[in-house]
Amino acid sequence: MSGAQVNSTDGGDRGGPAPADASSPSELLPSPTPAPTSSSPRWRAWLLEGLTDRTARHPGPHATPEEKHEGHSWWRVMCLTGVDYFSTLGYQPGIAALAAGLLSPLATLVLIALTLLGALPVYRRVARESPHGEGSIAMLERLLPWWAGKIFVLVLLGFAATDFMITITLSSADAAAHVVENPFAPHFRHGANLWITLVLVAALGAVFLKGFQEAMGIAVVLVGVYLSLNVVVLVVSAVEVIGHPVKIGDWTDAMTAAHSSPLAMVGVALLVFPKLALGMSGFETGVAVMPQVKGDPSDTQAKPEGRVRETRKLLTTAAVIMSCLLLLSSLATTILIPQDAFKSGGPANGRALAYLAHQHLGEAFGTVYDVATIAILWFAGASALAGLLNLVPRYLPRYGMAPEWTRAVRPLVLVFMVAAVVITVWFDANVDDQSGAYATGVLVLMLSAAFASTVAVHKRGHRAAAIGFGVITAVFAYTLVTNVIERPDGIKIAMIFIVAILVTSFGSRVHRAFELRAAQVTFDDAAARFVDEAAGSGPLRLIANEPQEHTTREYRAKEYSQREHTHIPDGGPVLFLEVFVSDSSDFTQDLEVCGDEKHGVRRLRVHGSTVPNTIAAVLLALRDRTGEVPHAYFSWTEGSPVSHLFRFLIFGDGEVAPVTREVLRRAEPDLERRPRVQVG
């Protein structure tokens, strides 16, 4: 631990409160943003409600359940994730027809193959490796150490934010398209897609600001009604096709005229299918809601085997249902709807199945279908927003890369709603224009999940599985690259999110650098005995020391030097305090102080993410334990103050003395109770 601490005696020996119970750990971590109290302004108390909930549990579909939460049947949770996954039927067939034209069914077959043979096995593995809803990001977080891992996670969070935010805006935009095209809607709604979308986004934010409660029952009803209506539309469409077989002939003739051979058709389908990739959305949501799935009575936190099994059943069932619906809807819309109707501004653009519902089942049924589609698309936005509200507090505050108020729901909702409004205005509420950004976010998350699964099975020695997942990873990489080249808007939006997250995250980390970072400090038996015995002679005297192994002569020289330069009372006992930097990229952690006696001195040794913050936490814990304000003695460190500052921010050491004093000053405003920092 670099020697230094700034100086200043900060006063003499002063007493403190009565000692704490020696057997209880010291709870130290203060909230930089005080929790709302009765004396706080009402608006502030309302806005920051839930800030003290340090486990980052949030309301909504993706809420982390309480310890005694028993969960729900897998099929009910499938409906919860299905509001995101199944709602893509509202716009996916139209986007597929626009992207692949007459070859939409063939391109959809490729997509289905990738879904069932690629995405499904990957996320079944993710469910096994990350059974508590952390997803593939948590799996990858463990692969890279130090700052590289943190930066990698921040980049993935940027893509995840792209996925979820575009889910909100695209779904609302498609819901607006269904409103505008409905014949019973008021006449003034024509050309009003933008403001209708903004109203839906605002309504979504208002619901979350009020308090979004458990929505399992609503999801079950919405998904049940929506899927039933889609089945009716597809059955009627199939009857229409069978009753007019010439339509099939017209379709195949048109394909033959446009393409020289079946092999050419397959080749084109393989080339264009990446544009349909947003039809695979929902898998990441599927593993995010795992904590809601009811497992076996024998499940434990460490081995929730029943939950994993039921979640895999959920993922498989959802993928099979969606694959069947995608294929049938692609055939129906391609055969029965003129290609010009899919173009921007056309009656089937963004609402192909709704077009068929109105055409073949009448305006009344079509309106019912529109209402159901609008409802599930809007609720898909709610699911995506709930995912964001769980994702951000799970990582950024833990990294020290977001203010503590981000643990509260309502401020985050306001931030995300502003972003949603900006995106909606940017794209002018156009479904087709947003599909590229949506697909980019979805594909990056799937690529990361496939790569994480490959690494996971490789570490377990499953060579065949590693090869299989490696092939899937390569396919997703090709799909992502193709999508980015053809629709660069997606990567542009993602880069905006990534840059914004990186800049704000590191700005927050620097701003919070001088916070007390230890949530809890405990002492082992030896350390507790050393402290209690030394406290019998008065306030504790601790010499901050580098943690490398030393000789008896070096320890004695260090003690003599500190006694001479900082006037430690002669004959009084001293303890050496040594900090080992474990991972300087971490922000908060629990500290365990271990005591040992070596080279003729008694040492308190502790592992922490930074030297000065760790020392400050230990000093405050010692004050609370002994009831006396401790004194810490440091030596100045040679070198440039600027370089030492950067060393502190990046490597966790640098000029220790002044930083320790600043951490203590911020953590303990009462000078009489603040541990003393003295430098010789």
Beta strands, then each sheet from edge to edge (+ up, - down):
strand 1: 26-27
strand 2: 518-523
strand 3: 541-545
strand 4: 575-581
strand 5: 589-598
strand 6: 601-608
strand 7: 631-634
strand 8: 676-679
sheet 1: 1+ 2- 5- 6+ 4+ 3+ 7+ 8+
end
